[in-house]
Amino acid sequence: MYYILQSGLGNCSNLKLVVWATCYGATSDGNGSISAKAVSNGAKCSVAWDDVTYDGISTRFTDVMFTSLALGNTVSFSINYALAQFSLPVGNIEKIVVNGSSSTTITSAAVNPRSTSVIVSADGINLLNETIAQGNFEKMELTDTLVRYYKTFNDIMTTEFIEVTYDDTGNIVAIEWPDTDVTEEDLPDIKKDDVVRPHFYASFRNNVINTETEIIYLVKNDTIIPVEIITRTLYDQVLDIRYLDMEFINLLDGTNMEMEDVILS
């Protein structure tokens, strides 16, 4: 079963926020999603993912989001803040869906300068447009108010990006520039065909139903490492669920890398 049953969901009118840290919480079963149902049952806001997720990534995301919410920030701000912890949107982390009011808060905030919107100057916006026009960038809209421009070389994405934050009316309120400036001359050779990958073993109860691979350049601590990201969707025949497994392989020496070392900013 790929969807959460809605029949047991009762009155949610006493809830400000419901977070479904699970796969398919925002996916419709033909009668809407469990996340949307929570709002129709009275919750002010509900947050979930519209796909299968990777446990390590979604756990990290919600930990950071809850910390931000505890400071009195809105759901929208807290989602953007949590996404900002990841240098790459992998494991379907960007497929988060908000039902209800994204301006919901769960506690009163002290004065928080990060929540104050200051529109970026025309010079700042012109510099952004000129930089993007002069380079090879891949645009990724992580949320309605958070956009990233990833620098790419030969269609391979780097973890160097420009992050642009908008307010609810579409004005740019923040531009975060990278600390690095990678050029094509800095890139190491990718030895994909020479790398011996660790063999993946699925248990008897799990079937691999889909495998996707992507190569990126990891830019970290003045080092550039080509990394192959392998994402597998598995099906557990006993529990009747789908879930993700991910591997991160250093294409310089063939070693496995920790998730935190690759995708966390």
C-alpha positions, 0 to 999 in steps of 0.5 A: 500500500503506497498511501496512508489511510484517511479513515482513521483521521479525526477532528484536527481543529485543535492542531496548528500544524501537522507534519507527515514525515513519511513517504507519500503523505501528500500523494492523493489516493483518489480522494485527496492526500492525508495531508490535505485531509488534515486541513479539511478536518480543521488543522491550520496547516499540514506539511508532507512529501509527494513521493517516497523519501530517504529517511536520513534526509527527511529526518535531518530536514524535520529536525532543522524545521522544528528548530526554526518553528520553535523560534517562532518562525513561520512554516514557509520560512522554516521549510526554506531554512531547512532546505538551505541546510542541503547543498543538493535537493536529493532524496525527493526532499524538494517535493514537500507540499504545504496544505493550508496556511504557510504563514502559520506559527506554532509559538510566539517569536522574540524579535527575529531579524531573519524574519524581516523582509528587506527588498534587495536593491536594483544593483543587487538584482542586476548583478544576479541577472548578469552573473546568471547570463554569463555562466552556465547555471541550472535553475531549481525552484525548491519552493515558491519563495526559494530558488537556486542557480547551480553552476554546471559544466558539461551538464554536470551540476556542481554544489556551488550555487546562488540562492535567491529568496523571495517574499510572498509578493515576488520581491527578492529579499535575499541573495546568498552568493557562494564562497567559491568560484569554480572554473572548468580548469579546476575540475578533476577528471571523472573516472567513472568507467574505472571505478569498482562499485561496492555490490548492492545486496537487497534482502530477500523481502525487498525488490529494487524497482527503480535505479537512478544515477547522477554525477555531481561535482562536490565543492567543499573545503577547497576540494572538488570531488566528482561524486556518483549518486545512486538512488534506488526505489525498493519495495518491501514485500512484507510491509507492502511499502516503498522506500529509498536507498542512496549511495554516494561514490567518490569517483576519484577512488571508488570509496563510499561517502557519507550522506552528510559529507555530500549533501549538507551545506 
